[in-house]
Amino acid sequence: MGWIVLIGQRACGKTSLGMKLAEHLNLDFIDLDEEIERKEKKNISDIFEVFGEKYFRTLELKTLLSLPKKPIILSSGGGLVTQSEALSFLKQRGKIVHIKVAKADLKERRKNDKTRPLLNGAQSVSQEIDDTYDYREDLYIKSSDLQVDCSGLSIVDSIQNIQSSLCQKWPKF
């Protein structure tokens, strides 16, 4: 087995679900954004603010390429799939699982979030989600090997949903 890569919108639960899934499967868990922050000794918002998104995407790819080859659960950044080189690399490493969450759920989860930078000049979280949701959803669908809808589900139910979907798609999983 290779990597299981969780992709999806910002705040869809990639980190929370990835940590629990790694526990269930007895694999190491890596959150790509946290790995970038650890290496750069700066938070993602500061990197975006000081250096911009283009610089961040370069760091993101560099960090991705430096990760161990052993099987892991990887929580990707929400925009990682916008980079074709990163996507090709992920497909070589393992299976890409799209965690789908309804737009309304994302808005509720992020309504008080001050830790993530707003993208594309958005003036509010709601505007950012409205501006990026459809475009990114299309990318996630095209990029993934498996799509799992976790809209309205608890973490426990989401993990069960992911695990059963993995086993249905890849019976030897």
Number of C-alpha atoms within 10 A of each C-alpha: 11 15 22 24 24 26 29 28 24 18 19 24 22 26 23 14 21 24 19 16 23 17 13 11 11 11 16 16 20 20 19 20 20 18 15 21 15 11 11 12 11 12 15 18 18 14 19 18 12 10 11 12 17 10 12 18 18 12 17 21 18 13 15 20 14 8 13 10 10 11 15 23 28 25 25 26 21 18 17 20 21 14 13 11 12 17 17 12 13 23 17 10 18 17 19 22 24 27 24 20 21 14 17 13 15 20 18 13 14 17 12 9 12 10 11 15 17 18 16 11 10 15 10 12 21 17 16 16 21 15 15 15 18 12 10 18 16 10 17 26 17 13 21 20 16 18 21 18 14 21 16 12 12 11 14 12 12 20 20 13 15 22 17 14 16 20 11 11 12 9 9 8 9
